[in-house]
Amino acid sequence: MKLVPRQPTIDADDNVGRGMDLALVTLLFCAMGYGLDRWLDTRPVFMIALTVLALVGKITAMWYQYDAKMKGLEDERLAAHHEAPRHTVVVDEEAPSGLVIAPGGLEADA
C-alpha cells in the first residue's frame, strides 16, 4: 500500500536536452572565438561573431525542427479526422399528425 500519491510524469519532449545543446554549442563557439582573439591579438570580434553565429544557427535549427513536428501533428490530426465516421441524420418522411408547421411558427392541430 502506498501512502504517497503517485506523481504524474512530465513529458518534457526532450526540452532539457535542447536547452543544454543550445547552451553548450553557444559556449563552445564563444570559447573558440576567445581563443582566436587571443591568438590573433584582436579585440573580441571573433568571440562576438562566433557567439552570434552559434545562437542564430541553433535557434534556426530549433525553429525548423519545431515546424516539422507541428506539420506532422497536423497531418495526423487531418488523417484521423478523415478516417472518423461521419454522423448521419435520418429524417422521417411522415411528420406526426398533430403537428403543423406554419410560416409563423409551430402550432398544434385541433
MOPAC internal coordinates of N, CA, C and O (Angstrom, degrees):
PM7 1SCF
backbone

  N    0.0000 0     0.00 0     0.00 0    0    0    0
  C    1.4467 1     0.00 0     0.00 0    1    0    0
  C    1.5202 1   109.14 1     0.00 0    2    1    0
  O    1.2310 1   120.77 1   -50.78 1    3    2    1
  N    1.3285 1   116.13 1   129.22 1    3    2    1
  C    1.4526 1   120.48 1   178.86 1    5    3    2
  C    1.5150 1   109.34 1   -98.74 1    6    5    3
  O    1.2310 1   121.23 1   -47.72 1    7    6    5
  N    1.3137 1   115.25 1   132.28 1    7    6    5
  C    1.4527 1   119.64 1   177.53 1    9    7    6
  C    1.5216 1   112.20 1   -93.46 1   10    9    7
  O    1.2310 1   121.06 1   158.12 1   11   10    9
  N    1.3213 1   115.59 1   -21.88 1   11   10    9
  C    1.4564 1   120.59 1   180.00 1   13   11   10
  C    1.5206 1   108.50 1   -93.05 1   14   13   11
  O    1.2310 1   119.64 1   -51.73 1   15   14   13
  N    1.3276 1   118.29 1   128.27 1   15   14   13
  C    1.4713 1   118.39 1   179.64 1   17   15   14
  C    1.5213 1   110.91 1   -65.55 1   18   17   15
  O    1.2310 1   121.70 1   -32.43 1   19   18   17
  N    1.2987 1   114.35 1   147.57 1   19   18   17
  C    1.4648 1   120.08 1  -179.45 1   21   19   18
  C    1.5245 1   109.58 1   -71.96 1   22   21   19
  O    1.2310 1   120.76 1   -52.26 1   23   22   21
  N    1.3099 1   116.15 1   127.74 1   23   22   21
  C    1.4568 1   121.71 1   179.65 1   25   23   22
  C    1.5225 1   109.37 1   -80.49 1   26   25   23
  O    1.2310 1   120.01 1   -43.95 1   27   26   25
  N    1.3153 1   117.58 1   136.05 1   27   26   25
  C    1.4696 1   118.60 1   177.74 1   29   27   26
  C    1.5263 1   110.30 1   -68.63 1   30   29   27
  O    1.2310 1   121.19 1   -37.51 1   31   30   29
  N    1.3126 1   115.34 1   142.49 1   31   30   29
  C    1.4557 1   119.38 1   178.21 1   33   31   30
  C    1.5172 1   109.16 1   -78.90 1   34   33   31
  O    1.2310 1   121.22 1   -36.63 1   35   34   33
  N    1.2929 1   115.28 1   143.37 1   35   34   33
  C    1.4566 1   121.31 1  -179.58 1   37   35   34
  C    1.5201 1   108.02 1  -101.30 1   38   37   35
  O    1.2310 1   120.95 1   -58.66 1   39   38   37
  N    1.3020 1   115.78 1   121.34 1   39   38   37
  C    1.4598 1   120.61 1   176.89 1   41   39   38
  C    1.5186 1   107.71 1   -88.96 1   42   41   39
  O    1.2310 1   121.55 1   -84.99 1   43   42   41
  N    1.3244 1   114.64 1    95.01 1   43   42   41
  C    1.4575 1   119.76 1  -176.85 1   45   43   42
  C    1.5181 1   112.00 1   -78.72 1   46   45   43
  O    1.2310 1   120.27 1   173.13 1   47   46   45
  N    1.3431 1   117.09 1    -6.87 1   47   46   45
  C    1.4542 1   121.92 1   177.61 1   49   47   46
  C    1.5199 1   111.05 1    56.09 1   50   49   47
  O    1.2310 1   121.34 1  -143.13 1   51   50   49
  N    1.3174 1   115.05 1    36.87 1   51   50   49
  C    1.4648 1   123.51 1   176.71 1   53   51   50
  C    1.5264 1   112.76 1    62.09 1   54   53   51
  O    1.2310 1   120.21 1  -151.18 1   55   54   53
  N    1.3262 1   117.20 1    28.82 1   55   54   53
  C    1.4621 1   119.95 1   179.01 1   57   55   54
  C    1.5219 1   112.36 1   -69.41 1   58   57   55
  O    1.2310 1   120.31 1   149.63 1   59   58   57
  N    1.3361 1   117.01 1   -30.37 1   59   58   57
  C    1.4624 1   119.79 1   177.34 1   61   59   58
  C    1.5246 1   109.30 1   -64.95 1   62   61   59
  O    1.2310 1   120.58 1   138.98 1   63   62   61
  N    1.3223 1   116.49 1   -41.02 1   63   62   61
  C    1.4668 1   120.40 1   178.20 1   65   63   62
  C    1.5174 1   112.17 1   -64.47 1   66   65   63
  O    1.2310 1   120.81 1   140.84 1   67   66   65
  N    1.3240 1   116.06 1   -39.16 1   67   66   65
  C    1.4698 1   119.28 1   177.91 1   69   67   66
  C    1.5234 1   111.35 1   -65.37 1   70   69   67
  O    1.2310 1   120.86 1   139.42 1   71   70   69
  N    1.3285 1   115.95 1   -40.58 1   71   70   69
  C    1.4672 1   119.69 1   178.73 1   73   71   70
  C    1.5110 1   111.86 1   -64.98 1   74   73   71
  O    1.2310 1   120.81 1   137.81 1   75   74   73
  N    1.3266 1   116.05 1   -42.19 1   75   74   73
  C    1.4714 1   119.77 1   177.95 1   77   75   74
  C    1.5259 1   110.45 1   -64.64 1   78   77   75
  O    1.2310 1   120.37 1   139.98 1   79   78   77
  N    1.3199 1   116.90 1   -40.02 1   79   78   77
  C    1.4651 1   121.12 1   178.62 1   81   79   78
  C    1.5293 1   110.54 1   -61.24 1   82   81   79
  O    1.2310 1   120.93 1   134.35 1   83   82   81
  N    1.3345 1   115.84 1   -45.65 1   83   82   81
  C    1.4643 1   120.11 1   178.61 1   85   83   82
  C    1.5246 1   110.89 1   -60.74 1   86   85   83
  O    1.2310 1   120.39 1   133.96 1   87   86   85
  N    1.3289 1   116.87 1   -46.04 1   87   86   85
  C    1.4679 1   120.65 1  -177.91 1   89   87   86
  C    1.5245 1   111.54 1   -66.28 1   90   89   87
  O    1.2310 1   120.17 1   136.46 1   91   90   89
  N    1.3382 1   117.28 1   -43.54 1   91   90   89
  C    1.4683 1   119.68 1  -177.00 1   93   91   90
  C    1.5273 1   112.11 1   -70.33 1   94   93   91
  O    1.2310 1   120.08 1   139.22 1   95   94   93
  N    1.3139 1   117.45 1   -40.78 1   95   94   93
  C    1.4755 1   119.20 1   178.32 1   97   95   94
  C    1.5229 1   110.06 1   -64.66 1   98   97   95
  O    1.2310 1   120.39 1   138.20 1   99   98   97
  N    1.3277 1   116.85 1   -41.80 1   99   98   97
  C    1.4662 1   119.78 1   178.18 1  101   99   98
  C    1.5238 1   110.81 1   -62.95 1  102  101   99
  O    1.2310 1   120.44 1   136.47 1  103  102  101
  N    1.3312 1   116.77 1   -43.53 1  103  102  101
  C    1.4667 1   120.83 1   178.68 1  105  103  102
  C    1.5227 1   111.42 1   -64.28 1  106  105  103
  O    1.2310 1   120.15 1   139.81 1  107  106  105
  N    1.3198 1   117.31 1   -40.19 1  107  106  105
  C    1.4609 1   121.07 1   179.24 1  109  107  106
  C    1.5318 1   111.20 1   -63.75 1  110  109  107
  O    1.2310 1   120.43 1   134.45 1  111  110  109
  N    1.3169 1   116.79 1   -45.55 1  111  110  109
  C    1.4647 1   119.67 1   179.78 1  113  111  110
  C    1.5300 1   110.99 1   -67.37 1  114  113  111
  O    1.2310 1   120.38 1   144.05 1  115  114  113
  N    1.3111 1   116.87 1   -35.95 1  115  114  113
  C    1.4589 1   120.52 1   176.83 1  117  115  114
  C    1.5270 1   110.13 1   -63.57 1  118  117  115
  O    1.2310 1   120.34 1   137.36 1  119  118  117
  N    1.3383 1   116.96 1   -42.64 1  119  118  117
  C    1.4652 1   120.98 1   178.98 1  121  119  118
  C    1.5276 1   111.07 1   -66.44 1  122  121  119
  O    1.2310 1   120.24 1   141.52 1  123  122  121
  N    1.3280 1   117.15 1   -38.48 1  123  122  121
  C    1.4660 1   119.27 1   177.28 1  125  123  122
  C    1.5221 1   110.60 1   -64.89 1  126  125  123
  O    1.2310 1   120.31 1   139.01 1  127  126  125
  N    1.3159 1   117.01 1   -40.99 1  127  126  125
  C    1.4618 1   120.38 1   177.15 1  129  127  126
  C    1.5169 1   111.90 1   -64.15 1  130  129  127
  O    1.2310 1   120.36 1   140.41 1  131  130  129
  N    1.3396 1   116.91 1   -39.59 1  131  130  129
  C    1.4639 1   120.79 1   177.29 1  133  131  130
  C    1.5251 1   110.47 1   -63.24 1  134  133  131
  O    1.2310 1   120.86 1   138.01 1  135  134  133
  N    1.3359 1   115.96 1   -41.99 1  135  134  133
  C    1.4644 1   119.76 1   178.04 1  137  135  134
  C    1.5238 1   111.72 1   -63.88 1  138  137  135
  O    1.2310 1   119.90 1   137.19 1  139  138  137
  N    1.3119 1   117.79 1   -42.81 1  139  138  137
  C    1.4723 1   120.74 1   177.42 1  141  139  138
  C    1.5290 1   111.55 1   -63.57 1  142  141  139
  O    1.2310 1   120.65 1   139.86 1  143  142  141
  N    1.3232 1   116.36 1   -40.14 1  143  142  141
  C    1.4635 1   119.65 1   179.19 1  145  143  142
  C    1.5227 1   111.73 1   -64.80 1  146  145  143
  O    1.2310 1   120.15 1   140.96 1  147  146  145
  N    1.3164 1   117.32 1   -39.04 1  147  146  145
  C    1.4748 1   119.78 1   178.18 1  149  147  146
  C    1.5170 1   111.16 1   -70.58 1  150  149  147
  O    1.2310 1   120.36 1   140.34 1  151  150  149
  N    1.3427 1   116.92 1   -39.66 1  151  150  149
  C    1.4607 1   121.20 1  -177.74 1  153  151  150
  C    1.5298 1   110.98 1   -68.72 1  154  153  151
  O    1.2310 1   120.28 1   139.45 1  155  154  153
  N    1.3427 1   117.07 1   -40.55 1  155  154  153
  C    1.4637 1   121.17 1  -178.56 1  157  155  154
  C    1.5298 1   112.59 1   -91.79 1  158  157  155
  O    1.2310 1   120.25 1   178.72 1  159  158  157
  N    1.3342 1   117.13 1    -1.28 1  159  158  157
  C    1.4543 1   123.47 1   179.90 1  161  159  158
  C    1.5391 1   110.75 1    54.07 1  162  161  159
  O    1.2310 1   121.62 1  -126.92 1  163  162  161
  N    1.3089 1   114.51 1    53.08 1  163  162  161
  C    1.4623 1   120.63 1   178.12 1  165  163  162
  C    1.5273 1   109.07 1  -115.63 1  166  165  163
  O    1.2310 1   121.51 1   -11.35 1  167  166  165
  N    1.2927 1   114.72 1   168.65 1  167  166  165
  C    1.4636 1   119.03 1   174.04 1  169  167  166
  C    1.5256 1   108.34 1   -70.48 1  170  169  167
  O    1.2310 1   118.76 1    -4.63 1  171  170  169
  N    1.3169 1   119.98 1   175.37 1  171  170  169
  C    1.4772 1   119.04 1  -173.47 1  173  171  170
  C    1.5300 1   114.27 1   -72.26 1  174  173  171
  O    1.2310 1   120.93 1  -134.64 1  175  174  173
  N    1.3246 1   115.82 1    45.36 1  175  174  173
  C    1.4569 1   120.53 1   179.49 1  177  175  174
  C    1.5192 1   110.69 1   -69.21 1  178  177  175
  O    1.2310 1   120.12 1   130.68 1  179  178  177
  N    1.3291 1   117.38 1   -49.32 1  179  178  177
  C    1.4621 1   120.88 1  -178.09 1  181  179  178
  C    1.5275 1   111.31 1   -67.11 1  182  181  179
  O    1.2310 1   120.53 1   142.25 1  183  182  181
  N    1.3193 1   116.60 1   -37.75 1  183  182  181
  C    1.4565 1   119.76 1   179.93 1  185  183  182
  C    1.5299 1   110.43 1   -62.56 1  186  185  183
  O    1.2310 1   120.25 1   133.94 1  187  186  185
  N    1.3131 1   117.12 1   -46.06 1  187  186  185
  C    1.4635 1   120.98 1   179.81 1  189  187  186
  C    1.5311 1   110.55 1   -67.27 1  190  189  187
  O    1.2310 1   120.60 1   135.03 1  191  190  189
  N    1.3327 1   116.45 1   -44.97 1  191  190  189
  C    1.4655 1   120.59 1  -177.43 1  193  191  190
  C    1.5306 1   111.23 1   -63.40 1  194  193  191
  O    1.2310 1   120.05 1   134.76 1  195  194  193
  N    1.3209 1   117.51 1   -45.24 1  195  194  193
  C    1.4516 1   119.82 1  -178.67 1  197  195  194
  C    1.5345 1   112.14 1   -70.59 1  198  197  195
  O    1.2310 1   120.46 1   146.51 1  199  198  197
  N    1.3325 1   116.73 1   -33.49 1  199  198  197
  C    1.4625 1   119.53 1   176.68 1  201  199  198
  C    1.5291 1   110.69 1   -65.57 1  202  201  199
  O    1.2310 1   120.50 1   134.56 1  203  202  201
  N    1.3191 1   116.65 1   -45.44 1  203  202  201
  C    1.4692 1   120.53 1   178.16 1  205  203  202
  C    1.5256 1   110.30 1   -64.06 1  206  205  203
  O    1.2310 1   120.37 1   139.48 1  207  206  205
  N    1.3275 1   116.91 1   -40.52 1  207  206  205
  C    1.4615 1   120.90 1   178.31 1  209  207  206
  C    1.5285 1   110.85 1   -60.92 1  210  209  207
  O    1.2310 1   120.14 1   136.20 1  211  210  209
  N    1.3306 1   117.33 1   -43.80 1  211  210  209
  C    1.4670 1   121.10 1   179.63 1  213  211  210
  C    1.5249 1   110.68 1   -64.31 1  214  213  211
  O    1.2310 1   119.88 1   135.06 1  215  214  213
  N    1.3176 1   117.84 1   -44.94 1  215  214  213
  C    1.4645 1   120.93 1  -179.14 1  217  215  214
  C    1.5280 1   111.73 1   -63.80 1  218  217  215
  O    1.2310 1   120.57 1   133.57 1  219  218  217
  N    1.3198 1   116.51 1   -46.43 1  219  218  217
  C    1.4649 1   119.89 1  -179.74 1  221  219  218
  C    1.5253 1   110.42 1   -64.20 1  222  221  219
  O    1.2310 1   120.43 1   138.13 1  223  222  221
  N    1.3293 1   116.78 1   -41.87 1  223  222  221
  C    1.4616 1   119.99 1  -179.89 1  225  223  222
  C    1.5103 1   113.10 1   -64.90 1  226  225  223
  O    1.2310 1   120.02 1   134.90 1  227  226  225
  N    1.3326 1   117.57 1   -45.10 1  227  226  225
  C    1.4620 1   120.65 1  -178.99 1  229  227  226
  C    1.5234 1   111.83 1   -69.45 1  230  229  227
  O    1.2310 1   120.08 1   139.85 1  231  230  229
  N    1.3223 1   117.46 1   -40.15 1  231  230  229
  C    1.4643 1   119.78 1   179.12 1  233  231  230
  C    1.5287 1   110.40 1   -66.24 1  234  233  231
  O    1.2310 1   120.00 1   141.77 1  235  234  233
  N    1.3272 1   117.60 1   -38.23 1  235  234  233
  C    1.4567 1   121.13 1   176.53 1  237  235  234
  C    1.5248 1   110.92 1   -64.42 1  238  237  235
  O    1.2310 1   120.55 1   136.86 1  239  238  237
  N    1.3305 1   116.55 1   -43.14 1  239  238  237
  C    1.4639 1   120.32 1   178.55 1  241  239  238
  C    1.5280 1   110.72 1   -63.61 1  242  241  239
  O    1.2310 1   120.34 1   139.12 1  243  242  241
  N    1.3254 1   116.96 1   -40.88 1  243  242  241
  C    1.4604 1   120.62 1   178.65 1  245  243  242
  C    1.5308 1   110.62 1   -64.37 1  246  245  243
  O    1.2310 1   120.50 1   141.18 1  247  246  245
  N    1.3220 1   116.64 1   -38.82 1  247  246  245
  C    1.4635 1   120.32 1   179.35 1  249  247  246
  C    1.5276 1   110.83 1   -63.33 1  250  249  247
  O    1.2310 1   120.04 1   135.27 1  251  250  249
  N    1.3527 1   117.53 1   -44.73 1  251  250  249
  C    1.4596 1   120.27 1   179.89 1  253  251  250
  C    1.5259 1   111.24 1   -65.85 1  254  253  251
  O    1.2310 1   119.71 1   142.50 1  255  254  253
  N    1.3317 1   118.17 1   -37.50 1  255  254  253
  C    1.4599 1   120.96 1   176.59 1  257  255  254
  C    1.5262 1   110.52 1   -64.24 1  258  257  255
  O    1.2310 1   120.47 1   136.57 1  259  258  257
  N    1.3226 1   116.71 1   -43.43 1  259  258  257
  C    1.4597 1   121.40 1   178.42 1  261  259  258
  C    1.5251 1   110.73 1   -62.22 1  262  261  259
  O    1.2310 1   120.59 1   134.84 1  263  262  261
  N    1.3250 1   116.48 1   -45.16 1  263  262  261
  C    1.4546 1   121.01 1  -178.73 1  265  263  262
  C    1.5306 1   111.11 1   -63.11 1  266  265  263
  O    1.2310 1   120.41 1   138.44 1  267  266  265
  N    1.3371 1   116.83 1   -41.56 1  267  266  265
  C    1.4615 1   120.37 1   178.59 1  269  267  266
  C    1.5266 1   110.87 1   -64.65 1  270  269  267
  O    1.2310 1   120.23 1   139.58 1  271  270  269
  N    1.3116 1   117.17 1   -40.42 1  271  270  269
  C    1.4663 1   120.19 1   179.25 1  273  271  270
  C    1.5267 1   111.15 1   -65.88 1  274  273  271
  O    1.2310 1   120.19 1   137.80 1  275  274  273
  N    1.3404 1   117.23 1   -42.20 1  275  274  273
  C    1.4608 1   119.92 1   179.64 1  277  275  274
  C    1.5233 1   111.55 1   -65.76 1  278  277  275
  O    1.2310 1   119.81 1   141.79 1  279  278  277
  N    1.3313 1   117.98 1   -38.21 1  279  278  277
  C    1.4649 1   120.47 1   177.62 1  281  279  278
  C    1.5203 1   110.51 1   -64.88 1  282  281  279
  O    1.2310 1   120.17 1   141.58 1  283  282  281
  N    1.3399 1   117.27 1   -38.42 1  283  282  281
  C    1.4551 1   120.93 1   176.63 1  285  283  282
  C    1.5156 1   111.83 1   -63.52 1  286  285  283
  O    1.2310 1   120.51 1   136.91 1  287  286  285
  N    1.3305 1   116.64 1   -43.09 1  287  286  285
  C    1.4680 1   120.13 1   178.53 1  289  287  286
  C    1.5248 1   111.56 1   -66.11 1  290  289  287
  O    1.2310 1   120.16 1   142.31 1  291  290  289
  N    1.3450 1   117.29 1   -37.69 1  291  290  289
  C    1.4621 1   120.07 1   176.78 1  293  291  290
  C    1.5232 1   111.11 1   -64.44 1  294  293  291
  O    1.2310 1   120.54 1   139.86 1  295  294  293
  N    1.3383 1   116.58 1   -40.14 1  295  294  293
  C    1.4622 1   119.81 1   178.37 1  297  295  294
  C    1.5293 1   111.06 1   -64.51 1  298  297  295
  O    1.2310 1   120.39 1   139.64 1  299  298  297
  N    1.3439 1   116.86 1   -40.36 1  299  298  297
  C    1.4670 1   120.18 1   177.01 1  301  299  298
  C    1.5321 1   110.78 1   -62.87 1  302  301  299
  O    1.2310 1   120.37 1   137.71 1  303  302  301
  N    1.3224 1   116.89 1   -42.29 1  303  302  301
  C    1.4602 1   120.92 1  -179.44 1  305  303  302
  C    1.5238 1   110.57 1   -63.93 1  306  305  303
  O    1.2310 1   120.37 1   136.21 1  307  306  305
  N    1.3339 1   116.90 1   -43.79 1  307  306  305
  C    1.4646 1   119.95 1   179.11 1  309  307  306
  C    1.5200 1   111.60 1   -65.73 1  310  309  307
  O    1.2310 1   120.27 1   141.34 1  311  310  309
  N    1.3361 1   117.09 1   -38.66 1  311  310  309
  C    1.4648 1   120.07 1   178.84 1  313  311  310
  C    1.5247 1   110.37 1   -65.71 1  314  313  311
  O    1.2310 1   120.36 1   139.50 1  315  314  313
  N    1.3252 1   116.93 1   -40.50 1  315  314  313
  C    1.4649 1   120.01 1   178.38 1  317  315  314
  C    1.5274 1   110.56 1   -67.08 1  318  317  315
  O    1.2310 1   120.51 1   144.71 1  319  318  317
  N    1.3205 1   116.64 1   -35.29 1  319  318  317
  C    1.4673 1   120.70 1   179.35 1  321  319  318
  C    1.5273 1   110.93 1   -66.62 1  322  321  319
  O    1.2310 1   120.20 1   139.77 1  323  322  321
  N    1.3342 1   117.22 1   -40.23 1  323  322  321
  C    1.4656 1   120.45 1  -178.35 1  325  323  322
  C    1.5238 1   111.77 1   -75.13 1  326  325  323
  O    1.2310 1   119.90 1   153.96 1  327  326  325
  N    1.3261 1   117.79 1   -26.04 1  327  326  325
  C    1.4568 1   120.68 1  -179.77 1  329  327  326
  C    1.5239 1   112.05 1   -81.60 1  330  329  327
  O    1.2310 1   119.99 1   159.19 1  331  330  329
  N    1.3238 1   117.63 1   -20.81 1  331  330  329
  C    1.4661 1   120.66 1  -177.18 1  333  331  330
  C    1.5215 1   109.41 1   -68.91 1  334  333  331
  O    1.2310 1   120.59 1   -39.67 1  335  334  333
  N    1.3403 1   116.48 1   140.33 1  335  334  333
  C    1.4744 1   118.09 1   179.02 1  337  335  334
  C    1.5224 1   110.12 1   -68.81 1  338  337  335
  O    1.2310 1   121.56 1   -36.29 1  339  338  337
  N    1.2899 1   114.63 1   143.71 1  339  338  337
  C    1.4623 1   119.56 1   179.08 1  341  339  338
  C    1.5203 1   109.09 1   -87.38 1  342  341  339
  O    1.2310 1   120.66 1   -36.26 1  343  342  341
  N    1.2941 1   116.35 1   143.74 1  343  342  341
  C    1.4494 1   121.03 1   178.95 1  345  343  342
  C    1.5198 1   109.20 1   -80.46 1  346  345  343
  O    1.2310 1   121.48 1   -40.99 1  347  346  345
  N    1.3099 1   114.78 1   139.01 1  347  346  345
  C    1.4621 1   119.34 1   178.19 1  349  347  346
  C    1.5168 1   109.27 1  -115.91 1  350  349  347
  O    1.2310 1   121.37 1   -29.04 1  351  350  349
  N    1.2863 1   114.98 1   150.96 1  351  350  349
  C    1.4574 1   121.69 1   178.12 1  353  351  350
  C    1.5223 1   107.53 1  -112.75 1  354  353  351
  O    1.2310 1   120.84 1   -53.71 1  355  354  353
  N    1.3248 1   116.00 1   126.29 1  355  354  353
  C    1.4635 1   120.58 1   178.33 1  357  355  354
  C    1.5201 1   106.91 1   -95.57 1  358  357  355
  O    1.2310 1   120.78 1   -55.57 1  359  358  357
  N    1.3038 1   116.12 1   124.43 1  359  358  357
  C    1.4606 1   121.90 1   179.77 1  361  359  358
  C    1.5155 1   108.05 1  -102.76 1  362  361  359
  O    1.2310 1   121.39 1   -54.95 1  363  362  361
  N    1.3251 1   114.95 1   125.05 1  363  362  361
  C    1.4583 1   119.86 1   177.97 1  365  363  362
  C    1.5254 1   107.85 1   -74.19 1  366  365  363
  O    1.2310 1   120.82 1   -48.01 1  367  366  365
  N    1.3149 1   116.04 1   131.99 1  367  366  365
  C    1.4532 1   120.37 1  -177.16 1  369  367  366
  C    1.5236 1   112.60 1   -67.14 1  370  369  367
  O    1.2310 1   120.26 1   147.14 1  371  370  369
  N    1.3144 1   117.11 1   -32.86 1  371  370  369
  C    1.4570 1   120.14 1  -177.33 1  373  371  370
  C    1.5225 1   109.37 1  -104.69 1  374  373  371
  O    1.2310 1   121.19 1   -52.14 1  375  374  373
  N    1.3062 1   115.33 1   127.86 1  375  374  373
  C    1.4585 1   119.92 1   175.42 1  377  375  374
  C    1.5187 1   108.69 1   -80.18 1  378  377  375
  O    1.2310 1   119.33 1   -27.17 1  379  378  377
  N    1.3280 1   118.87 1   152.83 1  379  378  377
  C    1.4744 1   119.99 1   175.96 1  381  379  378
  C    1.5250 1   109.97 1   -58.37 1  382  381  379
  O    1.2310 1   121.14 1   -34.84 1  383  382  381
  N    1.3504 1   115.43 1   145.16 1  383  382  381
  C    1.4621 1   119.93 1  -173.63 1  385  383  382
  C    1.5246 1   113.14 1   -69.30 1  386  385  383
  O    1.2310 1   119.00 1   156.80 1  387  386  385
  N    1.3185 1   119.51 1   -23.20 1  387  386  385
  C    1.4543 1   120.95 1  -177.26 1  389  387  386
  C    1.5150 1   113.57 1   -87.09 1  390  389  387
  O    1.2310 1   119.50 1  -174.41 1  391  390  389
  N    1.3105 1   118.56 1     5.59 1  391  390  389
  C    1.4641 1   120.42 1  -174.63 1  393  391  390
  C    1.5213 1   109.49 1  -123.46 1  394  393  391
  O    1.2310 1   120.72 1   -54.37 1  395  394  393
  N    1.3257 1   116.24 1   125.63 1  395  394  393
  C    1.4547 1   120.98 1   176.81 1  397  395  394
  C    1.5168 1   107.25 1  -121.84 1  398  397  395
  O    1.2310 1   120.95 1   -50.91 1  399  398  397
  N    1.3098 1   115.79 1   129.09 1  399  398  397
  C    1.4526 1   119.86 1   178.90 1  401  399  398
  C    1.5111 1   107.60 1  -100.47 1  402  401  399
  O    1.2310 1   121.26 1   -67.94 1  403  402  401
  N    1.3113 1   115.20 1   112.06 1  403  402  401
  C    1.4663 1   121.09 1   179.69 1  405  403  402
  C    1.5185 1   107.67 1  -104.61 1  406  405  403
  O    1.2310 1   120.17 1   -16.36 1  407  406  405
  N    1.3439 1   117.28 1   163.64 1  407  406  405
  C    1.4601 1   119.63 1   178.98 1  409  407  406
  C    1.5255 1   113.02 1   -59.06 1  410  409  407
  O    1.2310 1   119.50 1   154.72 1  411  410  409
  N    1.3110 1   118.55 1   -25.28 1  411  410  409
  C    1.4579 1   121.27 1  -179.12 1  413  411  410
  C    1.5127 1   113.64 1   -82.28 1  414  413  411
  O    1.2310 1   119.14 1   168.12 1  415  414  413
  N    1.3229 1   119.25 1   -11.88 1  415  414  413
  C    1.4607 1   122.24 1  -178.53 1  417  415  414
  C    1.5000 1   110.81 1   139.87 1  418  417  415
  O    1.2310 1   120.05 1    16.31 1  419  418  417
  N    1.3139 1   117.51 1  -163.69 1  419  418  417
  C    1.4331 1   123.04 1  -178.22 1  421  419  418
  C    1.5331 1   110.44 1   -91.70 1  422  421  419
  O    1.2310 1   120.96 1   -47.06 1  423  422  421
  N    1.3210 1   115.78 1   132.94 1  423  422  421
  C    1.4565 1   121.02 1   176.75 1  425  423  422
  C    1.5149 1   107.82 1  -139.33 1  426  425  423
  O    1.2310 1   120.79 1   -32.27 1  427  426  425
  N    1.3140 1   116.10 1   147.73 1  427  426  425
  C    1.4597 1   120.55 1   178.63 1  429  427  426
  C    1.5267 1   109.38 1   -89.13 1  430  429  427
  O    1.2310 1   121.07 1   -38.09 1  431  430  429
  N    1.3688 1   115.55 1   141.91 1  431  430  429
  C    1.4793 1   120.43 1   175.48 1  433  431  430
  C    1.5282 1   109.52 1   -72.99 1  434  433  431
  O    1.2310 1   121.12 1   -38.43 1  435  434  433
  N    1.2919 1   115.47 1   141.57 1  435  434  433
  C    1.4667 1   118.71 1   178.04 1  437  435  434
  C    1.4948 1   110.33 1  -116.37 1  438  437  435
  O    1.2310 1   120.10 1   180.00 1  439  438  437

